[in-house]
Amino acid sequence: MANQDEEVIFSLREQICNACPLKNGNNCNAMKWLNPETLEVIDSPKEGFIRGCGCRLSAKQRSKLSLCPAGFWGGEFK
């Protein structure tokens, strides 16, 4: 069971994902690419763009070892 500090981090991760344009239901859309600086979304690879990870977000957000591929969260538990 997560402690209160961990729950705060998990909640912040959820808020970040909820605001991300790659979020598609409970998944990070692996069919799209995102520019983390501008939040522009495109349908094919391009320099400076990160592909969505395709993960189920409700699980990934609660994994201490997971990282957002766009660099929006992760590494809080080092």
C-alpha positions in Angstrom: 0.0 0.0 0.0 1.3 3.4 -0.9 2.0 6.0 1.8 0.6 9.5 1.7 3.6 11.1 0.0 3.5 8.4 -2.7 -0.2 9.0 -3.3 0.5 12.7 -3.8 3.0 11.9 -6.5 0.7 9.4 -8.1 -2.1 12.0 -8.1 0.2 14.6 -9.7 1.2 12.1 -12.4 -2.5 11.5 -13.1 -3.2 15.2 -13.5 -0.3 15.6 -15.9 -1.5 12.7 -18.0 -5.1 14.0 -18.0 -3.8 17.3 -19.5 -1.6 15.6 -22.1 -2.9 15.6 -25.7 -1.7 12.0 -26.2 -4.1 10.7 -23.6 -6.7 8.5 -25.3 -9.1 7.0 -22.7 -6.9 5.2 -20.2 -4.0 4.9 -22.6 -1.1 6.9 -24.0 -1.7 6.9 -27.8 1.2 5.1 -29.4 -0.1 6.1 -32.9 0.8 9.7 -32.3 3.9 11.8 -31.7 4.2 14.8 -29.4 6.5 17.7 -29.2 7.0 18.1 -25.4 7.8 21.8 -25.7 4.9 22.9 -27.9 2.4 20.1 -27.2 1.9 19.8 -31.0 0.7 16.3 -32.0 1.4 14.7 -35.3 0.7 11.3 -37.0 4.3 10.3 -38.0 7.8 10.5 -36.6 9.7 13.8 -36.7 12.8 15.2 -35.0 11.9 16.6 -31.6 8.7 14.6 -31.2 8.2 11.7 -28.8 6.0 8.7 -29.6 3.2 7.9 -27.1 4.1 4.9 -25.0 0.9 3.0 -25.5 0.7 2.1 -21.8 -2.3 1.8 -19.6 -2.0 5.0 -17.7 -3.8 4.0 -14.5 -1.1 1.3 -13.9 1.9 3.3 -15.2 1.2 6.3 -13.1 1.4 4.2 -9.9 4.7 2.4 -10.9 7.6 3.9 -9.0 10.0 2.9 -11.8 8.0 4.2 -14.7 8.8 7.4 -16.7 6.8 9.5 -19.1 8.5 9.2 -22.5 7.9 12.9 -23.0 9.7 13.7 -19.7 6.6 15.2 -18.0 7.1 13.0 -14.9 9.2 10.1 -13.5 12.3 9.7 -11.3 10.6 11.0 -8.2 11.5 7.8 -6.2 15.2 7.8 -6.7 
